[in-house]
Amino acid sequence: MVAPSRPAPGAVLTHDDDALDPALVTTSATSLAQRILPPLGFAAAVALLWSLAAARRPDSVLPSPWTVLVETWRLLLDGGFGPIIGRTASTMAVGFGVSAVVGVALGLALARRPLADRAVSPYLIGLQSLPSAVWIPVAVIFLGASSRAVMAVTILGALPSIAIGTRDAVHGIPPILLRAARTLGADGRTMLVRIVVPAALPGIVSGLEHGWAFAFRSLVAGELIIGASGAGLGFFVATARDEGRVDHLFAAVLVIMLLGVAVDRLGFARLQRRLREQRGFGA
Amino acid sequence: MAVLQRAGRRGPVVHLHPAGAALHVDGVSRAYGGKRGSTLALDGFSLDVADGELVCVVGPSGCGKSTLLDLLAGHQLPDAGHVYAHGEEVTGPSRRRMVIFQEHALFPWMTARGNVEFGLEMAGVGKAARREQADLWLHRVHLEQFADSLVHELSGGMRQRVAIARGFALEPEVLLMDEPFSALDAQTRDLLHGELQDLWTATGTTIVFITHNVREAVLLGDRVVSMSAHPGRIRRIVDVDLPRPRHMEDPGLIDIARELMSDLRDEVPTRRAAGA
């Protein structure tokens, strides 16, 4: 089915030929063990150092890794951690969903209209540099210390980078593809949906990946700054801070990190890998 | 016996009625503004291409041959002069004037068949007919087994054959080929020369073939237009009367090619003087 025929020796290489002769590239499919053991090993090393540091200090200052793990487990089982994580996840789903749709649409529009791009992009870049924490007081003034304020901050956190990433991805499409499409008779909406979006997709997904990370950070920081007033991981951290529960703080850190890795590995990384395989090392 | 003609700036001696000519290029000029002031990529270029002809255009880098192709395809408009295709002025790209580029310009997220089908879909061909046509053309370029392969799974030569299939499948009035084989190795090029000649004979499509490879031009062309650079003008047009099918080793071919190559060699001191 696959047709790798090697270029003859001394062949002139174009960038097509540079990109992958399947016969030459050996992609070692890393086994599950190869993927899981190294990070676990690293965690074990960290845990060891942590225990050494924690041994001399009381649990209220620096709990041992074991204490944290046990407490995390307890929280998950009957401490209400499940619903808290669920709440954060659902806020993320809605917030990220909105910023993804609006961001991609905005990015596509800016890519098409240079005038709008020149007008709007500097502000997007400015927004991107703004730590979302700064938005929170503003959001609170307009929307109260509520989950709506948190949602607003989440969306604002992600939107600029998704829009910019999308715009850049469209700009990065080789012009020859667009010319070929135009010669073939593609125009307007067909061009956008059938050519521009598929061609820009790897870049768009990268933008979404970054946007997700921004959104998540904005969400947790937002809840944390607003203070303990609702369900959600950030609120949980605020409560733990107020009560001086260091073990809870670490538990929250652990769970937040795990969530981030899970979404990346199971979501974005998989998607990116599939896109790259289809196109042979990225469009 | 080959017939050499001095064509000057006004095109070949034989005048074809503009309405009948597949392509009628009338005194086009196109300038580029560069950092060192504008350069004339093409200066008063005129040419007529008859239906079913295979015309090759050769010249050194910077002679404007790619600009010429852009103008013929409608990707650019001339600063002066006009381009007509069958009497109608060329104002934009159209599938009636299909282009085959040096880099394949295939869509990397589609399979070989998908790429050939896309143009047909844009032309309004129905689903079943599209698939049939695509498979037919892939068969004609000997790639029927790779119809479901993704673009990156194909070698450079194979990708160009898919591009050729995509071009021919639309049954264009004119096929514009921009150094399509320059990036390929010699064996693949030989193979594709043969395939192209076969397809051309079978379909009678008018072809304008741009290349910097003089021997390739003489091998393929009914006529060879030799261009000079800075600014881009026709130096001369050569009729190639050799019988087909032609091969690189044909003695007549080498003689004609030699004449044209001396043109290109003359170009070098001029280019150096122009700071090319």
Interface residues (C-beta under 8 A of the other chain):
Chain A: M1 V2 A3 P4 S5 R6 P7 A8 G10 A11 V12 L13 T14 H15 D16 D17 A19 L20 D21 P22 P174 I176 L177 R179 A180 A181 R182 T183 L184 G185 A186 T190 R194 I195 P198 A199 L201 Q278 R279 G280 F281 A283
Chain B: A73 H75 P93 S94 R95 R97 M98 V99 F101 Q102 E103 H104 A105 L106 F107 P108 W109 F118 G119 M122 A123 Q145 F146 D148 S149 L150 V151 H152 E153 L154 S155 G156 G157 M158 R159 R166 L170 S182 A183 L184 D185 A186 Q187 T188
